């Protein structure tokens, strides 16, 4: 397994209609490194965003899709998503406040 630092774990936030609805319940969705674990994701969120306390983390492994270009068939890169549930007394994550 790769030696991941906390700033390498979270790659980008996922902003969809469903994830925007869940933000009212303090649930945030991120695309994370495929080799990251739940404790690593929890640590990364708590270190990157001051004042947040993570209650639990759910992860989803998304396999790459088959793509075809002429006669050549290949696959896109696999990804991993994480849903981060914050505690009630936790501070909100700032990057989502303006959306």
matplotlib code that plots the C-alpha trace (Angstrom):
import matplotlib.pyplot as plt

x = [0.0, 1.2, 2.5, -0.4, -0.3, -3.6, -3.6, -3.3, -6.4, -9.1, -8.9, -12.0, -15.6, -18.5, -21.2, -24.5, -28.1, -28.2, -25.0, -26.3, -29.5, -27.4, -25.3, -28.3, -27.9, -24.1, -23.2, -20.4, -19.3, -15.7, -13.7, -10.8, -7.6, -8.4, -6.1, -7.3, -9.1, -11.9, -9.6, -7.4, -10.4, -11.6, -8.2, -7.8, -11.2, -10.5, -7.1, -8.0, -11.1, -10.7, -13.5, -15.0, -15.7, -16.4, -19.0, -18.6, -17.4, -19.0, -17.0, -17.8, -15.5, -16.5, -15.0, -13.8, -16.2, -15.4, -14.6, -14.0, -12.1, -12.3, -11.2, -9.3, -11.2, -10.0, -11.2, -11.3, -9.6, -11.4, -12.4, -13.4, -16.1, -16.5, -19.6, -18.4, -21.0, -20.3, -21.4, -24.2, -21.8, -19.3, -18.6, -19.7, -17.1, -16.3, -15.9, -19.5, -21.0, -21.1, -22.8]
y = [0.0, 3.5, 5.8, 8.3, 11.6, 13.1, 15.7, 13.0, 11.1, 13.5, 14.3, 16.5, 17.0, 15.5, 18.0, 16.5, 17.1, 14.2, 15.2, 18.8, 17.5, 15.5, 18.5, 19.7, 16.5, 17.1, 14.4, 15.3, 13.3, 13.2, 11.4, 9.8, 7.9, 4.3, 2.8, 4.9, 3.3, 4.6, 5.6, 7.5, 9.4, 10.3, 11.6, 13.6, 15.3, 16.2, 17.6, 19.5, 21.1, 22.7, 22.1, 19.1, 15.8, 12.8, 10.3, 7.7, 7.1, 5.0, 4.1, 2.9, 1.4, 2.3, 0.2, 1.8, 1.9, 0.1, 2.6, 1.9, 3.9, 2.2, -1.4, -0.8, -1.5, -0.1, 0.9, 4.2, 4.5, 3.1, 5.5, 5.5, 7.7, 8.4, 9.7, 11.5, 11.8, 14.6, 14.8, 17.3, 19.6, 19.6, 22.7, 22.7, 22.3, 25.7, 24.7, 23.8, 26.9, 29.1, 26.4]
z = [0.0, -0.8, 1.9, 1.9, 3.8, 5.0, 2.2, -0.5, 0.7, -0.3, -4.0, -4.6, -3.4, -5.3, -6.0, -7.2, -6.4, -4.0, -2.2, -1.9, -0.2, 2.3, 3.3, 5.3, 7.4, 7.7, 5.2, 2.8, -0.3, -1.5, -4.2, -2.3, -3.2, -4.1, -1.5, 1.4, 4.3, 6.5, 9.4, 7.0, 5.5, 9.0, 10.0, 6.7, 7.1, 10.8, 9.9, 6.7, 8.0, 11.5, 14.0, 12.3, 14.2, 12.0, 13.3, 10.6, 7.1, 4.3, 1.2, -2.3, -4.8, -8.4, -11.1, -14.4, -17.3, -20.6, -23.4, -27.0, -29.6, -32.9, -32.5, -29.3, -26.1, -22.7, -19.3, -17.5, -14.1, -11.0, -8.3, -4.7, -3.1, 0.6, 2.5, 5.6, 8.4, 10.9, 14.5, 15.5, 17.4, 14.6, 12.5, 8.8, 6.0, 4.5, 0.8, 0.6, 2.2, -1.0, -3.1]

ax = plt.figure().add_subplot(projection="3d")
ax.plot(x, y, z, "-o")
ax.set_aspect("equal")
plt.show()
